[in-house]
Structures are given as C-alpha cells and as structure tokens.
C-alpha cells in the first residue's frame, strides 16, 4: 500500500470515529435530559401527592363536619336542640330514664331481658320513658356505629314514638345487635334492614332517605352530649333512673339484669 493510500485510510477512519463519537454524545445528552425530565415530573408528583395527603388529613372528619350542619330536630322531641325524648302517656307521673349506647352489648342484654317489662309498664301508664343516647363506644372501640344508629333512631322518632321504640327493640335484639368489636351500625343499609322489621318503617321512603342523607346526624351528636353532661350518677351503660332514684340490682351499682330484679327495684323506688 502506498503512503498516500495509507494516510487517506487513516483520515477516513478518524472521520468515522468523530462522527460516531458525535452520535454517542448526542445520545448521552438526550438521555441526561430525559432523566432530568423524569426526575422533575417524579418530584412534582411526589409533591402533589404529599400535598393531597396533607389536604386530606386536614379535611374535617365526617362527624366533625356534621356537628356544624344545620340542626334538624325529629318530631316528638322537646327541650333544647330537641334532645329530650320522652315517650308514654301524659297521665304517667313518673319518668324512667334509660341511658344506653346503641353498640353496648350490656344494653342489648338488658333490653332483651327487661325490655318487654318496660314496654308493658309503658303501655299501662306506670311511667313514661326518657331515652338518653350515648356514643362513647365509637371513641373507645373506634367507629361510628353508635352515632349512626342514634341518627337512624331520630329518623324513626320522626315517624312516631311507637316506631322509635320498636326500632330500638330490634337494634338491641339478639338477631341484629352486632358483637361489640363489629361496627355494623355504621352501614345505613344494615340499619334499614333492621328497620324493615318494623311495620311503620318497612318501605317508608321518607325514613330511608333520612337515614341515607344523614338528616339527623347533627341531632345524634347533640343527643350524645346530653349523656356526657348529665348530673346523674352514670358510669356506663345501661344506667336506669326512676325520676331521681337510680335503679340497680340488689347489692350492685349496675342496672337490674332480670325482670324480677327490675320490678323489685322499681317498686321500691315508687314506694320510697
């Protein structure tokens, strides 16, 4: 090979190498731009996500917001904020006060055992019944079933006092009252299923709408406040008073667990 041809070959090889290096440099530059762009987008996405989570965490919890809603009082209530729920004959001179939490298993046992006696006494005019609803188990067990059930009870009370009492009876029944650890009452669909066992509530569209819309959610919160602020000696639920006298099982600070104990305590209070 001549010296001239050898020099030409070397020149051509260097040119091919230069072109290849330029191509590679362009690829590397493009790759770096892409990496930077993806990193920026990722950072923005993370920031947006964090912002969304912060916004969500700063949103008022549902029942905190419900506390600011317009107060709608159910029919058949009285007193400030409509939180006095008294059912019975006007001729009855005594009032039996029931402090109960819808999720309370002890309340369910009490209602299943003593409830029929109270229902009969109410019909006979022996006393009126005042219901003071609590919702402290939503806090201790976590959930919202007590408040949601109180709201549904408000919807039933708006239909009639009888519907309220019958619905309450079903909520505490062995068939429908959930275990303490389960928050079934938080589901509107479950409350409506229970209400379908009550003649006045079955297929009642106004009642159903009130439950699903949370019409009486604010009222439920106001009712629960009366439990928290009572001056009666209430350490838990169920607690029972006949006017200003606490009704307890003999030798105990707890509510009577049987009809016999209940009748004995009530009769003693009436005589005293």
C-alpha positions, 0 to 999 in steps of 0.5 A: 500500500502506498503512503498516500493510500495509507494516510487517506485510510487513516483520515477516513477512519478518524472521520468515522470515529468523530462522527460516531463519537458525535452520535454517542454524545448526542445520545448521552445528552438526550438521555441526561435530559430525559432523566432530568425530565423524569426526575422533575415530573417524579418530584412534582408528583411526589409533591402533589401527592404529599400535598393531597395527603396533607389536604386530606388529613386536614379535611374535617372528619365526617362527624366533625363536619356534621356537628356544624350542619344545620340542626334538624330536630325529629318530631316528638322531641322537646327541650333544647336542640330537641334532645329530650325524648320522652315517650308514654302517656301524659297521665304517667307521673313518673319518668324512667330514664334509660341511658344506653349506647346503641353498640353496648352489648350490656344494653342489648342484654338488658333490653332483651331481658327487661325490655318487654317489662318496660314496654308493658309498664309503658303501655299501662301508664306506670311511667313514661320513658326518657331515652338518653343516647350515648356514643362513647363506644365509637371513641373507645372501640373506634367507629361510628356505629353508635352515632349512626344508629342514634341518627337512624333512631331520630329518623324513626322518632320522626315517624312516631314514638311507637316506631322509635321504640320498636326500632330500638327493640330490634337494634338491641335484639339478639338477631341484629345487635352486632358483637361489640368489636363489629361496627355494623351500625355504621352501614345505613343499609344494615340499619334499614334492614333492621328497620324493615322489621318494623311495620311503620318503617318497612318501605317508608321512603321518607325514613330511608332517605333520612337515614341515607342523607344523614338528616339527623346526624347533627341531632345524634351528636347533640343527643350524645352530649346530653349523656356526657353532661348529665348530673346523674350518677352514670358510669356506663351503660345501661344506667336506669333512673326512676325520676331521681332514684337510680335503679340497680340490682340488689347489692350492685351499682349496675342496672337490674339484669332480670325482670324480677330484679327490675320490678323489685327495684322499681317498686321500691323506688315508687314506694320510697 
